Amino acid sequence: MGVDSAHLKQRSHAFLGIITGYFRVASSSSASPSHVSGPLETLLDQSSLRDLAEQLVEAAKKAGADAADAVAVRGVSQGVEIRDGKVEESERSEGDDVGLRVLVGRRQAVVSTNDVRNLDVARLAERAVAMARIAPEDPYAGLADASLHARIIPDLDLLDPAVPSVAELERRAREAEEAGLAVKGITKSGGASASAGIGGMVLAPSTRFRGAYLRSSQGISMTAIAGEGTGMERDYDFTSALHGADLASPASIGARAAERAIKRINPRKVETCKVPVVFDPRVAGTLLGHLAGAINGASIARKSSFLKDRLGQQLFDASVQIVDDPLMRRGLRSQPFDAEGVAVSKQAFIENGVLTSGVLDCATARELGLATNAHAHRGVSSAPSPGAYNLYLAAGRVSPKELIADIRQGFYITDLIGSGVNGVTGDYSRGASGYWIENGEIAYPVAEVTIAGHLNDIFHSLIPANDLEFRYGVNSPTVRIEGLTIAGR
């Protein structure tokens, strides 16, 4: 078994959730001050981005666009990766990007650039309009109606002005690795990392809405390896938050990664069977992701979802609530308005087990004859598309221990492999590893099995425990599913 640096880097960069969907990060290298000052003050001053966005919209109108909107983003991030006590990589990134969407009738085009300093605004706008004129008509394309725009920008406490220095990031990564290596049974480090960043976004449509916000993020991770030779097993832990004060301690991250790796040593295979399956919180959120994909307005409009005709129907037990809250204070995916400037709000997609709404932006809502529920997301090089924010499954009433107490034979899943889920049919099949349950207790580690079923059946039998914590962008407590097929030896 090997642990490569790409695996660690991917997870490390995922900590910078502030830039997901909006913020591009370019590359350079230097240290950062411990508080927002000097160069960072310039980076966080969004006035130049506001001016640029407005100039692009005005230039598009002069070039013949009937409507237009501009997105300008700016981000700064830094990260350190440690392996065996040595710095493997230290990065600092800064970048500006701008995107312009223009509409000529119902034809639209999007252009973008990261060459902001040398940008010829008029030429970029003319190119966008020329592209729109030869684009196919889209009867549902258009800006959000001005009456839907956010009037008040709520304070969601998204920005931590204290940015850790490179030295502090290195200290955090070292502490996490040292804590992991200190646990008896750990033979190697798969590496540890710490990262931090701040980003900003400005939206300017020709409907005169003007919105901007800043968001920060910090993270720590560690991967530990237990065992020797072909019997090696690895596991990891991480913490991610907008504010440094909300992070778990580096030592706790390293220790948990180590403990998880040790528990995986000497995994067994099991016979093919059909048993109750319990999803650990760190993988249970994937089920919510499958739901969000199936009720995405784009999938519904294309009739490519197994839930395309299920609005208003019972999908889950009546005790189940699935909520999306973009206004959660310090939420990893919180934001005060969507990518079309529409005011966002907390809403339940599943209420008392019933599907109450899809995930809609303006275009998909028009196509479906519905009203947008402000779920537009957008990068600088694309038109808006629908997506969720802080999606979570509300906590149930029983503890995880009570959830498995009556399971004579079952499977507790801690890791999922592959993406064998068909959003059109609802068929579900994924590689998995975790622990076998015997007589209501965790018995031994299990690896190299496949779980299979149908998402309709999975949703219908899902029972949540009471251990919900908000650690990820999509959060779930431990959940139990009845009767999945385990394909073993």
C-alpha positions as CSV (number, residue, x, y, z in Angstrom):
1,M,0.0,0.0,0.0
2,G,1.4,3.4,-0.9
3,V,0.5,7.0,0.2
4,D,1.3,9.5,-2.5
5,S,1.7,13.3,-2.1
6,A,-1.1,13.9,-4.7
7,H,-3.6,12.3,-2.4
8,L,-2.5,14.6,0.5
9,K,-2.4,17.7,-1.7
10,Q,-5.9,17.1,-3.1
11,R,-7.3,17.0,0.4
12,S,-5.2,19.9,1.6
13,H,-6.4,22.1,-1.3
14,A,-10.0,21.0,-0.6
15,F,-9.7,22.9,2.7
16,L,-9.7,26.2,0.8
17,G,-13.5,25.9,0.4
18,I,-13.7,29.7,0.0
19,I,-12.7,29.4,-3.6
20,T,-15.0,26.4,-4.6
21,G,-17.2,27.5,-7.4
22,Y,-16.1,31.1,-7.3
23,F,-12.5,31.8,-6.6
24,R,-9.6,30.9,-8.8
25,V,-6.2,30.6,-7.2
26,A,-3.0,31.2,-9.2
27,S,0.6,30.5,-8.0
28,S,3.5,32.4,-6.5
29,S,5.5,32.1,-3.2
30,S,6.0,34.3,-0.2
31,A,5.2,34.5,3.5
32,S,2.0,36.1,4.8
33,P,1.7,38.5,7.7
34,S,-0.2,37.3,10.8
35,H,-2.9,39.9,10.3
36,V,-4.6,41.6,7.4
37,S,-2.2,44.4,6.6
38,G,0.1,45.6,3.9
39,P,-0.4,43.7,0.6
40,L,-3.4,41.9,2.0
41,E,-5.2,45.2,2.6
42,T,-4.9,45.8,-1.2
43,L,-6.1,42.3,-1.9
44,L,-9.2,42.7,0.3
45,D,-10.1,46.1,-1.1
46,Q,-12.8,45.2,-3.6
47,S,-13.4,48.6,-5.0
48,S,-11.2,48.0,-8.1
49,L,-13.1,44.8,-8.8
50,R,-16.4,46.6,-8.5
51,D,-15.2,49.2,-10.9
52,L,-14.0,46.6,-13.4
53,A,-17.2,44.6,-13.2
54,E,-19.3,47.8,-13.9
55,Q,-17.1,48.8,-16.8
56,L,-17.5,45.4,-18.4
57,V,-21.3,45.6,-18.1
58,E,-21.4,49.1,-19.5
59,A,-19.1,48.1,-22.4
60,A,-21.3,45.1,-23.2
61,K,-24.3,47.3,-23.5
62,K,-22.5,49.7,-25.7
63,A,-21.4,46.7,-27.9
64,G,-25.0,45.7,-28.4
65,A,-25.9,43.4,-25.5
66,D,-29.5,43.5,-24.3
67,A,-28.4,42.5,-20.8
68,A,-25.1,41.4,-19.1
69,D,-23.6,40.5,-15.8
70,A,-20.0,40.4,-14.6
71,V,-18.3,38.4,-11.9
72,A,-14.9,39.5,-10.6
73,V,-13.0,37.4,-8.0
74,R,-9.9,37.7,-6.1
75,G,-8.2,35.2,-3.8
76,V,-5.1,34.6,-1.7
77,S,-4.1,31.3,-0.1
78,Q,-1.1,29.6,1.4
79,G,-0.3,26.1,2.5
80,V,2.5,23.9,3.9
81,E,3.0,20.2,3.5
82,I,5.2,18.2,6.0
83,R,6.4,14.6,5.7
84,D,8.7,13.0,8.2
85,G,9.3,16.3,9.9
86,K,10.5,18.0,6.7
87,V,8.7,20.6,4.6
88,E,7.8,19.0,1.3
89,E,6.0,21.9,-0.2
90,S,5.2,25.5,0.7
91,E,2.9,27.4,-1.5
92,R,1.3,30.9,-1.7
93,S,-1.2,31.8,-4.3
94,E,-2.8,35.0,-5.5
95,G,-5.1,35.6,-8.4
96,D,-7.7,37.9,-10.0
97,D,-10.3,36.6,-12.5
98,V,-13.2,38.3,-14.3
99,G,-16.0,36.8,-16.2
100,L,-18.6,38.5,-18.5
101,R,-21.9,37.0,-19.5
102,V,-23.9,38.8,-22.3
103,L,-27.3,38.2,-23.7
104,V,-28.5,39.3,-27.1
105,G,-32.2,38.3,-27.1
106,R,-32.2,34.8,-25.8
107,R,-28.7,34.0,-27.0
108,Q,-25.9,34.2,-24.5
109,A,-22.2,33.8,-24.3
110,V,-19.6,33.9,-21.5
111,V,-16.0,35.1,-21.7
112,S,-13.4,35.3,-19.0
113,T,-9.8,36.3,-18.4
114,N,-7.2,36.4,-15.6
115,D,-5.1,39.1,-17.4
116,V,-6.9,41.8,-15.5
117,R,-4.0,44.3,-15.5
118,N,-3.8,44.4,-19.3
119,L,-7.5,44.0,-20.0
120,D,-9.1,45.8,-22.9
121,V,-12.6,46.1,-21.6
122,A,-14.2,47.2,-24.8
123,R,-12.6,44.5,-26.8
124,L,-13.6,41.7,-24.4
125,A,-17.2,43.0,-24.4
126,E,-17.3,43.1,-28.2
127,R,-16.0,39.6,-28.4
128,A,-18.6,38.4,-26.0
129,V,-21.4,40.1,-27.9
130,A,-20.1,38.7,-31.2
131,M,-20.1,35.2,-29.7
132,A,-23.7,35.6,-28.3
133,R,-25.0,36.6,-31.7
134,I,-24.0,33.3,-33.3
135,A,-24.9,31.2,-30.2
136,P,-28.1,29.0,-30.4
137,E,-31.2,30.5,-28.8
138,D,-31.9,29.4,-25.2
139,P,-35.5,30.3,-24.3
140,Y,-34.7,30.1,-20.6
141,A,-31.6,32.3,-20.5
142,G,-31.7,35.6,-18.8
143,L,-30.8,37.6,-15.7
144,A,-32.7,37.4,-12.5
145,D,-35.6,39.7,-12.2
146,A,-34.6,42.8,-10.2
147,S,-37.4,42.2,-7.7
148,L,-35.6,39.1,-6.5
149,H,-32.3,40.7,-5.7
150,A,-31.0,40.7,-2.2
151,R,-31.8,44.0,-0.6
152,I,-29.9,43.4,2.7
153,I,-26.5,41.7,2.9
154,P,-26.5,39.8,6.2
155,D,-23.4,39.6,8.3
156,L,-22.6,35.8,8.3
157,D,-19.1,36.2,10.0
158,L,-17.4,34.7,7.0
159,L,-14.1,36.5,7.4
160,D,-11.4,35.8,9.9
161,P,-9.0,38.8,9.6
162,A,-6.2,36.9,11.4
163,V,-4.3,35.1,8.7
164,P,-1.7,32.6,10.0
165,S,1.9,33.0,8.9
166,V,3.8,30.3,7.0
167,A,5.6,29.6,10.2
168,E,2.4,29.0,12.1
169,L,1.1,26.8,9.3
170,E,4.3,24.8,9.5
171,R,3.9,24.5,13.2
172,R,0.4,23.1,12.9
173,A,1.3,20.6,10.3
174,R,4.3,19.4,12.4
175,E,2.2,19.1,15.5
176,A,-0.4,17.0,13.7
177,E,2.3,14.7,12.2
178,E,4.1,14.3,15.5
179,A,0.9,13.4,17.3
180,G,0.1,10.8,14.7
181,L,3.6,9.3,14.8
182,A,3.5,9.2,18.6
183,V,0.7,6.7,18.6
184,K,1.9,3.1,19.2
185,G,1.4,1.0,16.0
186,I,2.0,3.8,13.6
187,T,4.9,3.0,11.3
188,K,5.0,5.9,8.9
189,S,3.6,9.3,8.1
190,G,1.6,9.8,4.9
191,G,2.2,13.5,5.4
192,A,0.5,16.4,7.2
193,S,-0.6,19.8,5.9
194,A,-2.0,23.1,7.0
195,S,-3.5,25.8,4.8
196,A,-5.3,29.2,5.0
197,G,-6.8,31.6,2.6
198,I,-9.0,34.6,2.0
199,G,-11.0,35.4,-1.1
200,G,-13.5,37.9,-2.4
201,M,-16.3,38.0,-5.0
202,V,-18.1,40.9,-6.8
203,L,-21.3,40.5,-8.8
204,A,-22.6,43.2,-11.1
205,P,-25.6,42.6,-13.4
206,S,-27.1,45.2,-15.7
207,T,-30.2,45.2,-13.5
208,R,-28.1,47.4,-11.2
209,F,-27.7,45.0,-8.3
210,R,-24.2,45.3,-6.8
211,G,-23.1,42.6,-4.3
212,A,-19.7,41.6,-2.8
213,Y,-18.4,39.5,0.1
214,L,-15.2,38.1,1.5
215,R,-14.6,34.7,3.0
216,S,-11.7,33.0,4.7
217,S,-10.8,29.4,5.3
218,Q,-8.2,27.4,7.3
219,G,-7.5,23.7,7.5
220,I,-5.2,21.0,8.9
221,S,-4.9,17.3,7.9
222,M,-2.8,14.3,8.6
223,T,-2.5,10.8,7.0
224,A,-1.1,8.0,9.2
225,I,0.2,4.5,8.1
226,A,0.0,1.5,10.4
227,G,1.5,-2.0,9.9
228,E,4.3,-3.3,7.7
229,G,4.8,-4.5,4.2
230,T,1.7,-5.7,2.4
231,G,-0.2,-5.4,5.6
232,M,0.1,-1.6,5.7
233,E,-3.1,0.4,6.3
234,R,-3.7,4.1,6.2
235,D,-6.3,6.5,7.3
236,Y,-6.6,10.2,7.8
237,D,-8.4,13.0,9.6
238,F,-8.8,16.7,8.9
239,T,-10.4,19.9,10.2
240,S,-11.6,22.8,8.1
241,A,-13.2,26.1,9.2
242,L,-13.6,29.7,8.1
243,H,-12.2,30.9,11.4
244,G,-9.0,29.6,13.0
245,A,-10.6,29.5,16.4
246,D,-13.1,26.8,15.1
247,L,-10.4,24.4,14.0
248,A,-9.8,21.2,16.0
249,S,-6.3,21.1,17.5
250,P,-3.5,19.7,15.3
251,A,-2.7,17.1,17.9
252,S,-6.2,15.8,17.9
253,I,-6.2,15.5,14.1
254,G,-2.9,13.5,14.1
255,A,-4.1,11.2,16.9
256,R,-7.4,10.5,15.3
257,A,-5.8,9.7,12.0
258,A,-3.4,7.3,13.8
259,E,-6.2,5.6,15.7
260,R,-8.2,5.1,12.6
261,A,-5.3,3.6,10.7
262,I,-4.5,1.1,13.5
263,K,-8.1,-0.1,13.6
264,R,-7.9,-1.0,9.9
265,I,-5.0,-3.5,10.3
266,N,-5.7,-7.1,9.3
267,P,-9.0,-6.5,7.5
268,R,-11.1,-9.5,6.6
269,K,-13.3,-10.3,3.7
270,V,-17.0,-11.3,4.2
271,E,-19.4,-13.6,2.4
272,T,-21.9,-12.1,0.0
273,C,-25.0,-11.3,1.9
274,K,-27.8,-8.8,2.5
275,V,-27.6,-7.0,5.8
276,P,-28.2,-3.6,7.5
277,V,-25.5,-1.1,6.7
278,V,-24.4,1.9,8.9
279,F,-22.7,4.9,7.3
280,D,-20.2,6.8,9.4
281,P,-20.8,10.6,9.4
282,R,-17.7,11.2,7.2
283,V,-19.3,9.1,4.4
284,A,-23.0,9.5,5.1
285,G,-23.0,12.9,3.5
286,T,-22.5,11.3,0.1
287,L,-26.1,10.1,0.3
288,L,-27.2,13.7,0.5
289,G,-25.0,14.5,-2.4
290,H,-26.8,11.9,-4.5
291,L,-30.2,13.4,-3.4
292,A,-29.0,16.9,-4.3
293,G,-27.9,15.7,-7.7
294,A,-31.2,14.0,-8.4
295,I,-33.3,17.0,-7.5
296,N,-31.0,19.5,-9.3
297,G,-33.1,21.6,-11.6
298,A,-30.8,20.9,-14.6
299,S,-31.3,17.1,-14.1
300,I,-35.0,17.4,-13.7
301,A,-35.4,19.6,-16.8
302,R,-33.4,17.2,-18.9
303,K,-35.5,14.3,-17.4
304,S,-32.2,12.6,-16.5
305,S,-33.1,12.0,-12.8
306,F,-34.8,9.1,-11.2
307,L,-36.6,11.6,-9.0
308,K,-37.9,13.7,-11.9
309,D,-41.6,13.1,-11.1
310,R,-41.4,12.8,-7.3
311,L,-42.0,16.4,-6.2
312,G,-44.5,16.4,-3.3
313,Q,-44.1,12.7,-2.7
314,Q,-42.8,10.8,0.4
315,L,-39.1,9.7,-0.2
316,F,-38.0,9.2,3.4
317,D,-39.4,8.3,6.7
318,A,-41.6,11.0,8.1
319,S,-39.0,11.8,10.8
320,V,-36.4,12.8,8.2
321,Q,-35.6,16.5,7.5
322,I,-32.9,17.5,5.0
323,V,-32.1,21.2,5.1
324,D,-29.9,23.6,3.1
325,D,-28.9,26.8,4.9
326,P,-26.8,29.3,3.0
327,L,-27.2,31.8,6.0
328,M,-25.4,29.6,8.6
329,R,-23.0,31.8,10.5
330,R,-19.4,30.7,9.7
331,G,-20.8,27.9,7.5
332,L,-18.2,26.5,5.0
333,R,-20.5,27.2,2.0
334,S,-22.5,30.2,3.4
335,Q,-23.0,33.3,1.3
336,P,-25.4,36.3,1.4
337,F,-26.8,36.0,-2.1
338,D,-26.6,33.6,-5.0
339,A,-24.6,33.9,-8.3
340,E,-27.5,35.8,-9.8
341,G,-27.8,38.2,-6.9
342,V,-31.0,36.6,-5.6
343,A,-31.6,36.7,-1.9
344,V,-30.9,33.3,-0.3
345,S,-32.8,31.7,2.6
346,K,-32.8,28.5,4.6
347,Q,-35.1,25.8,3.3
348,A,-35.9,22.2,3.7
349,F,-35.7,20.1,0.6
350,I,-37.1,17.1,2.5
351,E,-39.7,18.0,5.2
352,N,-41.3,15.2,7.2
353,G,-39.9,12.8,4.6
354,V,-41.5,14.6,1.6
355,L,-39.6,16.2,-1.3
356,T,-40.7,19.8,-1.2
357,S,-38.5,21.4,-3.9
358,G,-35.7,21.0,-6.3
359,V,-32.4,22.8,-6.4
360,L,-33.1,25.7,-8.8
361,D,-31.5,28.8,-10.4
362,C,-33.4,31.2,-12.6
363,A,-32.9,29.3,-15.9
364,T,-34.0,25.9,-14.6
365,A,-36.9,27.4,-12.7
366,R,-38.2,29.1,-15.9
367,E,-37.8,25.8,-17.8
368,L,-39.8,23.9,-15.2
369,G,-42.4,26.6,-14.7
370,L,-41.3,27.3,-11.1
371,A,-39.7,30.1,-9.1
372,T,-36.0,30.1,-8.4
373,N,-35.0,29.3,-4.8
374,A,-31.7,31.1,-5.1
375,H,-29.3,28.2,-5.7
376,A,-27.3,29.6,-8.6
377,H,-23.6,29.0,-8.5
378,R,-21.1,30.3,-11.0
379,G,-17.5,30.4,-12.0
380,V,-16.1,33.2,-14.1
381,S,-16.1,31.0,-17.3
382,S,-19.6,29.6,-17.1
383,A,-23.2,30.7,-16.9
384,P,-25.0,30.1,-13.6
385,S,-26.1,26.6,-12.7
386,P,-27.9,25.2,-9.6
387,G,-26.2,23.8,-6.6
388,A,-26.6,23.4,-2.8
389,Y,-24.9,25.3,0.0
390,N,-24.7,24.0,3.6
391,L,-26.7,20.9,3.1
392,Y,-27.4,18.7,6.1
393,L,-29.5,15.8,7.4
394,A,-31.1,16.8,10.7
395,A,-30.2,14.7,13.7
396,G,-32.4,11.9,14.8
397,R,-33.4,10.7,18.2
398,V,-31.2,7.7,18.9
399,S,-27.4,7.4,19.5
400,P,-25.1,5.6,17.1
401,K,-24.8,2.8,19.7
402,E,-28.5,2.4,19.9
403,L,-28.7,2.5,16.1
404,I,-26.6,-0.6,15.8
405,A,-27.7,-2.4,19.0
406,D,-30.1,-4.8,17.4
407,I,-28.0,-5.6,14.3
408,R,-27.0,-9.3,14.5
409,Q,-24.9,-9.1,11.3
410,G,-24.1,-5.8,9.6
411,F,-21.6,-3.5,8.0
412,Y,-20.3,-0.2,9.4
413,I,-18.8,1.9,6.5
414,T,-16.0,4.4,7.0
415,D,-14.8,4.7,3.4
416,L,-16.3,4.6,0.0
417,I,-14.5,3.9,-3.3
418,G,-15.5,4.7,-6.8
419,S,-18.6,6.5,-8.1
420,G,-20.9,3.7,-9.3
421,V,-24.1,5.6,-8.8
422,N,-26.5,6.1,-11.7
423,G,-28.5,9.3,-11.3
424,V,-30.9,8.4,-14.1
425,T,-32.0,5.0,-12.8
426,G,-31.1,5.4,-9.1
427,D,-29.0,2.2,-9.1
428,Y,-26.3,2.4,-6.4
429,S,-23.0,0.4,-6.2
430,R,-19.8,1.4,-4.5
431,G,-16.7,-0.1,-3.2
432,A,-16.4,0.1,0.6
433,S,-14.4,-0.6,3.7
434,G,-15.1,-0.3,7.4
435,Y,-16.0,-2.8,10.2
436,W,-18.2,-5.8,10.6
437,I,-21.0,-5.6,13.1
438,E,-21.8,-8.7,15.2
439,N,-24.5,-8.7,17.9
440,G,-24.7,-4.9,18.1
441,E,-21.0,-4.4,18.4
442,I,-18.1,-3.5,16.1
443,A,-16.2,-6.7,15.6
444,Y,-13.3,-6.5,13.1
445,P,-12.2,-4.4,10.1
446,V,-13.5,-5.3,6.6
447,A,-12.1,-4.3,3.2
448,E,-12.6,-5.0,-0.5
449,V,-16.3,-5.3,-0.6
450,T,-19.0,-3.7,-2.7
451,I,-22.3,-2.4,-1.5
452,A,-25.3,-2.3,-3.8
453,G,-29.0,-1.3,-3.8
454,H,-31.3,1.4,-5.2
455,L,-31.4,5.0,-3.9
456,N,-35.2,4.9,-3.6
457,D,-34.9,2.0,-1.1
458,I,-31.9,3.6,0.6
459,F,-33.8,6.8,1.2
460,H,-36.9,5.1,2.3
461,S,-35.2,3.0,5.0
462,L,-32.7,5.7,6.2
463,I,-32.6,6.3,9.9
464,P,-30.4,9.1,11.3
465,A,-28.6,9.0,14.7
466,N,-28.3,12.0,17.0
467,D,-24.6,12.8,16.4
468,L,-24.8,15.5,13.8
469,E,-21.7,17.8,13.6
470,F,-21.0,20.5,11.1
471,R,-17.5,19.6,9.9
472,Y,-18.0,19.5,6.1
473,G,-19.9,21.3,3.3
474,V,-22.4,18.5,3.4
475,N,-23.1,17.1,6.9
476,S,-24.9,14.1,8.2
477,P,-25.1,12.2,11.5
478,T,-24.5,8.4,11.5
479,V,-27.2,6.7,9.4
480,R,-28.6,3.2,9.1
481,I,-29.9,1.7,5.9
482,E,-31.7,-1.6,5.8
483,G,-31.0,-4.5,3.4
484,L,-28.1,-3.5,1.2
485,T,-26.3,-6.2,-0.7
486,I,-22.7,-6.8,0.4
487,A,-20.7,-8.4,-2.4
488,G,-17.8,-10.1,-0.7
489,R,-15.8,-13.2,-1.5
